[in-house]
Amino acid sequence: MIKRILKEVKEYKKASLLAPTFMVIEVLMEISLPFLMSFIIDKGVNQGDMGQVFFYGILMAICALISLLCGALSGKYAAYASAGFAKNLRKAMFYNIQDFSFHNIDKFSTAGLVTRMMTDVTNVQNAYQMVLRMCVRAPLSLICAMAMTFVLNAELSTVFLYAIVFLGIVLFLIMRFAHPIFVRVFEKYDELNASVQENITNMRVVKAYVKEEHEIGKFNKASLNIYKMFKKAENILIFNSPAMQLSMYACIIMISWLGAKMIVGGSLTTGELMSMFTYTTTILMSLMMLSMIFVMLSMSMASIDRINEVLNEKSDIVSKENAITTVKDGSISFRHVNFAYTKDQEEPNLVDINVDIASGETIGILGGTGSGKTSFVSLIPRLYDVTDGELLVGGINVKEYDLEVLRNQVAMVLQNNVLFSGTIKENLRWGNPNATDEEMINACKLAQADEFISRFPDGYDTWIEQGGSNVSGGQRQRLCIARALLKNPKILILDDSTSAVDTKTDFLIRKAFREDIPDTTKIIISQRISSIQDAQRIIVLDDGHISGIGTHDELLKNNPIYQEVYETQVKGGAENEDE
């Protein structure tokens, strides 16, 4: 688990080694100061030898300067290494997410992935920085200070052993009860992020329905849950401080009492006792730092688990070795295809689909909600794999193709396709990064987008807000169609992607397809019969089965579902005209 994420340290290994190295030097210099101070008192002050005072004083000053310099360098390299480590973690997670299939993406919520890349990575970054410094400083300070106390007086040093055992038990109990709470806290973070994301994305709907108070209530509830969880964890962690103070005061009292008796008995000097007091503080502060490290590591372990879930998730749709890199044509063949999104589904989404589509053919697809229309077309570019059967494109099984090649030759335009923040040109070049202005204009003319783009003051340099929020739904769909056309695909799929345009524009788009890209296979999903009635063939889907295949006229004669939809739409259109 930890080994996996440590692979992302990469180029920051040197900094990760230098930080603890400088910290070791800092601790050694720091630990030597009380020891030198005892010499100043016993060999200098008590004996009235100022030469010894100056000598050991200069040594202390040198040690202090070295400690200060090494501490600063350790902090610098630790910050550099931890920030770089966090950068690499986010990069690795983001890159892996890009390779996810739709099935993999369905396992994680959008909010959950955002929380993992931000909050969880930040927790790991802080923990890593602490590990590089405090995980070296605290144990080393503890060991060195304990060693020095035993050098000064072994009998008196046994006091610290009791304190360490006591604190060890307390810390173990604290972490045992606190860790599960931190695990649940990050799940609540996912819920909070989901609430915020949903609210901001759908702000227009919220305002249209005057649901601001409702959304505020949802946010407050999610935020309150996190507060309660943290409060619960903190109620456990607060026992750390009184345990430390109890140990510190008990050690001071015992050392004062026993040390005084030893000085009177002549087995301990005043300078040694003062050094013991200094080492007492060092030992107990080291234990305090260790307890803080345990708290941070407890939080970060929950984050590490969540990060590893993303890093270790492997796409279940990958290209084969020596995959085919050329799609011959746009022909499509479904051979006894069954498909289900999950293995435990009772009923598959598609059942025994058998159909052959010729290259360059225009196919219409009609069906009600849940009939399997989107599932049908999603299999063609291998967004999902068939459960049973075989799907061929260009006469070859889609699993034999290189994924990038296949998806570049199968362009999909979805109803909810979005635009990204940037200019219209930048959005269009998603289809072809090297597209010229002439090619973009031509694609937009085919998609009936050039007309409204030309009316913008900045034309093709018009800025598009995130999601295309500053253009209408119909304009957004036409820009997405133009973007797909720029790929020069062999197969073009329109999944209800002209639903927001008027019938005239819809007709002009289909006319442009027939005249300008006759060799491209076109699959048009639509709820409007007018959008598909001039297709060479129409496939009617019903509950995952093919109910009928034929031309518009043929289906009007022999397919009840098509007849019903046609009559409903024609009658509805006539009623609207009467009104």
GIPE-V293603 format. One record per residue. RES is the residue in one letter. SS is DSSP state (helix for helix, strand for strand, loop for the rest). PSI is psi in whole degrees, -180 to 180 (* if undefined). D_CENTER is the distance of its C-alpha to the mean C-alpha in Angstrom with 1 decimal. Layout:
RES,SS,PSI,D_CENTER
RES,SS,PSI,D_CENTER
//
This chain:
M,loop,-59,17.3
I,helix,-36,17.7
K,helix,-37,19.3
R,helix,-48,16.2
I,helix,-26,14.1
L,helix,-17,17.4
K,helix,-24,17.6
E,helix,1,15.2
V,helix,-42,18.0
K,helix,-114,19.9
E,helix,-4,22.0
Y,helix,17,21.8
K,helix,-42,23.9
K,helix,-47,27.0
A,helix,-35,25.8
S,helix,-26,24.5
L,helix,-37,28.0
L,helix,-37,29.9
A,helix,-53,28.4
P,helix,-28,29.7
T,helix,-49,32.9
F,helix,-33,33.8
M,helix,-38,33.0
V,helix,-46,35.5
I,helix,-42,38.1
E,helix,-46,37.5
V,helix,-44,37.9
L,helix,-43,41.1
M,helix,-39,42.6
E,helix,-41,41.8
I,helix,-30,43.2
S,helix,-20,46.4
L,helix,-50,47.2
P,helix,-34,48.6
F,helix,-44,50.6
L,helix,-34,52.2
M,helix,-37,52.9
S,helix,-34,54.9
F,helix,-40,57.0
I,helix,-43,57.6
I,helix,-51,59.0
D,helix,-42,60.9
K,helix,-19,62.3
G,helix,-67,62.4
V,helix,-53,62.9
N,loop,-30,64.8
Q,loop,2,67.1
G,loop,29,67.4
D,loop,98,66.2
M,helix,-25,64.5
G,helix,-44,63.9
Q,helix,-39,61.7
V,helix,-48,59.9
F,helix,-42,59.2
F,helix,-54,58.2
Y,helix,-27,55.6
G,helix,-43,54.5
I,helix,-41,53.8
L,helix,-42,51.9
M,helix,-40,49.8
A,helix,-42,49.1
I,helix,-45,48.0
C,helix,-40,45.7
A,helix,-41,44.2
L,helix,-43,43.6
I,helix,-42,42.0
S,helix,-43,39.8
L,helix,-47,38.7
L,helix,-46,38.0
C,helix,-35,36.0
G,helix,-42,34.0
A,helix,-44,33.0
L,helix,-39,32.1
S,helix,-44,30.1
G,helix,-41,28.1
K,helix,-51,27.6
Y,helix,-32,26.4
A,helix,-43,24.2
A,helix,-43,22.4
Y,helix,-46,22.2
A,helix,-43,20.8
S,helix,-41,18.2
A,helix,-41,16.9
G,helix,-39,16.9
F,helix,-44,15.2
A,helix,-41,12.3
K,helix,-46,12.4
N,helix,-36,12.5
L,helix,-48,9.7
R,helix,-42,7.3
K,helix,-46,9.5
A,helix,-42,9.6
M,helix,-45,6.1
F,helix,-43,6.4
Y,helix,-42,9.9
N,helix,-37,9.5
I,helix,-37,7.6
Q,helix,-26,10.6
D,loop,-7,12.9
F,loop,141,12.0
S,loop,171,15.1
F,helix,-36,15.3
H,helix,-42,16.1
N,helix,-42,12.9
I,helix,-36,10.9
D,helix,-21,13.5
K,helix,-24,12.5
F,loop,140,9.2
S,loop,155,9.6
T,helix,-45,8.0
A,helix,-38,8.3
G,helix,-40,7.0
L,helix,-40,3.4
V,helix,-44,4.4
T,helix,-42,6.3
R,helix,-41,4.7
M,helix,-22,3.8
M,helix,-74,7.2
T,helix,-49,9.5
D,helix,-42,9.0
V,helix,-38,9.0
T,helix,-41,11.9
N,helix,-44,13.7
V,helix,-39,13.6
Q,helix,-48,14.9
N,helix,-40,17.6
A,helix,-40,18.5
Y,helix,-41,18.9
Q,helix,-40,21.1
M,helix,-38,23.1
V,helix,-44,23.5
L,helix,-29,24.9
R,helix,-66,27.3
M,helix,-35,28.1
C,helix,-16,27.7
V,helix,-46,30.4
R,helix,-52,32.4
A,helix,-55,32.8
P,helix,-40,34.0
L,helix,-43,36.1
S,helix,-42,37.6
L,helix,-48,38.4
I,helix,-48,40.0
C,helix,-43,41.9
A,helix,-43,43.1
M,helix,-41,44.2
A,helix,-42,46.0
M,helix,-37,47.8
T,helix,-37,48.9
F,helix,-32,50.4
V,helix,-41,52.1
L,helix,-50,53.6
N,loop,107,54.5
A,helix,-39,53.2
E,helix,-45,54.9
L,helix,-28,53.3
S,helix,-18,49.8
T,helix,-19,49.7
V,helix,-40,48.8
F,helix,-30,45.3
L,helix,-41,44.8
Y,helix,-40,45.4
A,helix,-41,42.9
I,helix,-43,40.2
V,helix,-45,40.8
F,helix,-48,40.6
L,helix,-36,37.4
G,helix,-44,35.8
I,helix,-45,36.6
V,helix,-46,35.4
L,helix,-39,32.0
F,helix,-45,31.5
L,helix,-39,32.3
I,helix,-49,30.0
M,helix,-33,26.9
R,helix,-39,27.8
F,helix,-25,27.7
A,helix,-36,24.9
H,helix,-49,22.1
P,helix,-31,21.8
I,helix,-43,21.6
F,helix,-34,18.6
V,helix,-44,16.8
R,helix,-29,17.7
V,helix,-44,16.9
F,helix,-26,13.1
E,helix,-37,13.7
K,helix,-33,15.6
Y,helix,-40,13.0
D,helix,-44,11.0
E,helix,-41,14.5
L,helix,-47,15.1
N,helix,-37,12.1
A,helix,-42,13.1
S,helix,-45,16.6
V,helix,-45,16.1
Q,helix,-46,14.2
E,helix,-42,16.9
N,helix,-48,19.6
I,helix,-42,18.9
T,helix,-38,18.3
N,loop,32,21.5
M,helix,-37,23.5
R,helix,-40,26.5
V,helix,-41,26.8
V,helix,-46,26.6
K,helix,-35,29.4
A,helix,-36,31.4
Y,loop,7,31.7
V,loop,53,32.1
K,loop,25,29.4
E,helix,-44,28.2
E,helix,-38,29.7
H,helix,-45,28.0
E,helix,-37,24.5
I,helix,-40,25.4
G,helix,-43,26.5
K,helix,-43,23.2
F,helix,-45,21.3
N,helix,-38,24.0
K,helix,-47,23.8
A,helix,-42,20.0
S,helix,-39,20.6
L,helix,-37,23.7
N,helix,-42,22.1
I,helix,-43,19.8
Y,helix,-45,23.0
K,helix,-40,25.0
M,helix,-45,22.6
F,helix,-40,22.5
K,helix,-41,26.3
K,helix,-43,26.9
A,helix,-42,25.1
E,helix,-33,27.0
N,helix,-24,30.2
I,helix,-42,29.9
L,helix,-24,28.9
I,loop,-19,31.9
F,helix,-15,34.2
N,helix,-48,33.1
S,helix,-50,35.0
P,helix,-34,38.4
A,helix,-41,38.3
M,helix,-44,38.0
Q,helix,-41,40.7
L,helix,-45,42.9
S,helix,-43,42.6
M,helix,-50,43.3
Y,helix,-36,46.4
A,helix,-42,47.7
C,helix,-43,47.5
I,helix,-44,49.1
I,helix,-47,51.9
M,helix,-42,52.6
I,helix,-38,52.6
S,helix,-46,54.9
W,helix,-52,57.3
L,helix,-38,57.3
G,helix,-40,57.3
A,helix,-43,60.2
K,helix,-39,62.2
M,helix,-36,61.5
I,helix,-44,62.6
V,helix,-38,65.8
G,helix,-11,66.2
G,loop,8,65.7
S,loop,0,62.8
L,loop,139,60.2
T,loop,165,60.6
T,helix,-42,59.4
G,helix,-41,57.1
E,helix,-39,55.5
L,helix,-42,54.9
M,helix,-39,53.3
S,helix,-38,51.0
M,helix,-41,50.2
F,helix,-41,49.2
T,helix,-44,46.9
Y,helix,-29,45.3
T,helix,-48,45.0
T,helix,-43,42.7
T,helix,-46,40.7
I,helix,-47,40.3
L,helix,-35,39.3
M,helix,-35,36.8
S,helix,-42,35.3
L,helix,-38,35.0
M,helix,-44,33.4
M,helix,-39,30.8
L,helix,-39,30.2
S,helix,-39,29.6
M,helix,-38,27.1
I,helix,-43,25.3
F,helix,-39,25.3
V,helix,-49,23.8
M,helix,-42,21.0
L,helix,-34,20.4
S,helix,-44,20.6
M,helix,-44,17.7
S,helix,-30,15.7
M,helix,-38,16.5
A,helix,-40,14.8
S,helix,-39,11.6
I,helix,-41,12.4
D,helix,-44,12.9
R,helix,-37,9.5
I,helix,-42,7.9
N,helix,-31,10.7
E,helix,-40,10.2
V,helix,-45,7.4
L,helix,-34,9.5
N,loop,-8,12.6
E,loop,121,12.0
K,loop,136,14.5
S,loop,134,15.3
D,loop,2,18.5
I,loop,107,19.8
V,loop,160,20.6
S,loop,142,23.6
K,loop,160,26.6
E,loop,143,28.4
N,loop,40,31.0
A,loop,155,29.6
I,strand,135,31.8
T,loop,12,31.0
T,loop,128,33.5
V,loop,115,33.7
K,loop,-50,37.4
D,loop,-174,37.6
G,loop,21,36.0
S,loop,146,37.7
I,strand,136,35.8
S,strand,121,37.0
F,strand,123,35.8
R,strand,100,37.6
H,strand,50,37.6
V,strand,127,33.9
N,strand,147,32.3
F,strand,137,28.7
A,loop,143,26.6
Y,loop,-34,22.9
T,loop,156,23.1
K,loop,-28,25.7
D,loop,11,27.0
Q,loop,137,27.9
E,loop,-43,31.5
E,loop,130,32.2
P,loop,159,30.5
N,loop,-31,29.4
L,strand,137,31.8
V,strand,118,35.0
D,strand,59,37.3
I,strand,121,36.5
N,strand,113,39.2
V,strand,142,39.5
D,strand,130,40.3
I,strand,123,39.4
A,loop,152,41.3
S,loop,131,39.9
G,loop,-5,40.4
E,loop,148,41.0
T,strand,120,39.7
I,strand,130,38.5
G,strand,146,38.0
I,strand,127,36.0
L,strand,142,36.9
G,strand,158,35.9
G,loop,178,35.0
T,loop,130,31.7
G,loop,10,30.3
S,loop,-15,32.8
G,loop,16,30.2
K,helix,-51,30.4
T,helix,-38,26.7
S,helix,-41,26.4
F,helix,-51,29.4
V,helix,-25,28.1
S,helix,-22,24.5
L,loop,-26,26.2
I,loop,-49,27.9
P,loop,12,25.0
R,loop,40,23.5
L,loop,-31,20.5
Y,loop,156,21.8
D,loop,148,24.5
V,loop,147,27.8
T,loop,-44,28.5
D,strand,160,32.2
G,strand,-161,34.4
E,strand,139,33.9
L,strand,124,32.6
L,strand,138,34.2
V,strand,125,33.6
G,loop,28,36.4
G,loop,5,38.1
I,strand,141,35.4
N,strand,133,32.9
V,helix,-25,29.4
K,helix,-14,28.1
E,helix,-15,30.3
Y,strand,152,28.7
D,loop,130,26.1
L,helix,-44,23.1
E,helix,-41,22.9
V,helix,-47,26.7
L,helix,-48,26.8
R,helix,-24,24.2
N,helix,-24,25.9
Q,helix,-8,29.1
V,strand,101,27.9
A,strand,127,26.8
M,strand,134,25.4
V,strand,112,25.8
L,strand,161,24.4
Q,loop,-38,25.8
N,loop,23,22.6
N,loop,139,21.6
V,loop,161,20.2
L,loop,156,21.0
F,loop,156,18.9
S,loop,131,20.0
G,strand,-179,22.7
T,strand,167,26.3
I,helix,-41,27.7
K,helix,-45,28.5
E,helix,-38,24.9
N,helix,-41,23.7
L,helix,-35,26.6
R,loop,-2,25.9
W,loop,-32,22.8
G,loop,-35,25.5
N,loop,105,27.3
P,loop,-24,26.4
N,loop,14,30.1
A,loop,135,31.6
T,loop,167,34.7
D,helix,-40,35.6
E,helix,-43,38.2
E,helix,-40,35.9
M,helix,-42,33.5
I,helix,-42,36.5
N,helix,-44,37.9
A,helix,-40,34.7
C,helix,-33,34.6
K,helix,-42,38.3
L,helix,-38,37.7
A,loop,5,34.9
Q,loop,35,37.3
A,loop,-21,34.9
D,helix,-34,37.1
E,helix,-52,39.4
F,helix,-28,37.1
I,helix,-40,35.3
S,helix,-23,38.7
R,helix,-17,39.3
F,loop,141,36.5
P,loop,-39,37.9
D,loop,4,35.4
G,helix,-128,35.5
Y,helix,-8,32.8
D,helix,10,31.5
T,loop,136,30.7
W,strand,132,27.3
I,strand,126,25.0
E,loop,165,22.7
Q,helix,129,19.2
G,helix,-1,19.6
G,helix,34,23.3
S,loop,-18,24.3
N,loop,13,27.4
V,loop,160,29.0
S,loop,167,30.4
G,helix,-41,29.0
G,helix,-40,31.7
Q,helix,-40,31.1
R,helix,-42,27.4
Q,helix,-41,28.4
R,helix,-37,31.0
L,helix,-38,28.7
C,helix,-37,26.3
I,helix,-44,29.4
A,helix,-40,30.5
R,helix,-41,27.2
A,helix,-39,27.5
L,helix,-30,31.2
L,loop,-16,30.5
K,loop,-13,29.0
N,loop,55,32.6
P,loop,160,31.4
K,loop,-22,33.8
I,strand,128,32.3
L,strand,123,31.3
I,strand,124,29.8
L,strand,104,30.0
D,strand,87,28.4
D,loop,37,30.3
S,loop,8,29.3
T,loop,20,32.6
S,loop,-26,32.7
A,loop,2,32.5
V,loop,158,35.3
D,loop,164,39.1
T,helix,-33,41.2
K,helix,-48,43.0
T,helix,-39,39.8
D,helix,-45,38.6
F,helix,-43,42.0
L,helix,-37,41.9
I,helix,-46,38.5
R,helix,-35,39.8
K,helix,-43,43.0
A,helix,-38,41.3
F,helix,-46,39.4
R,helix,-40,42.7
E,helix,-34,44.5
D,helix,-25,42.0
I,loop,60,39.7
P,loop,-25,42.1
D,loop,-8,40.8
T,loop,130,37.2
T,strand,128,36.6
K,strand,124,35.5
I,strand,117,34.1
I,strand,116,34.1
I,strand,132,32.8
S,loop,149,34.5
Q,loop,-14,35.9
R,loop,122,38.8
I,helix,-32,41.5
S,helix,-25,42.7
S,helix,-17,39.5
I,loop,-3,40.3
Q,loop,-24,44.0
D,loop,9,44.9
A,loop,152,42.5
Q,loop,-36,44.5
R,strand,152,43.2
I,strand,131,41.3
I,strand,124,39.4
V,strand,120,39.5
L,strand,142,36.9
D,strand,110,37.5
D,loop,44,35.3
G,loop,-2,33.9
H,strand,153,37.4
I,strand,115,39.2
S,strand,-29,41.9
G,strand,152,43.6
I,strand,132,43.5
G,strand,-174,46.0
T,loop,174,46.9
H,helix,-48,47.0
D,helix,-40,50.7
E,helix,-42,50.5
L,helix,-32,47.8
L,helix,-27,49.8
K,helix,-37,52.6
N,helix,3,51.0
N,loop,110,47.6
P,helix,-40,47.7
I,helix,-47,44.0
Y,helix,-42,44.3
Q,helix,-45,47.7
E,helix,-45,46.3
V,helix,-43,43.4
Y,helix,-48,45.9
E,helix,-41,48.5
T,helix,-45,46.0
Q,helix,-39,44.7
V,helix,-44,48.2
K,helix,-42,49.8
G,helix,-39,47.0
G,helix,-40,47.5
A,helix,-41,51.3
E,helix,-39,51.0
N,helix,-38,48.9
E,helix,-39,51.5
D,helix,-38,54.3
E,loop,*,52.6
//
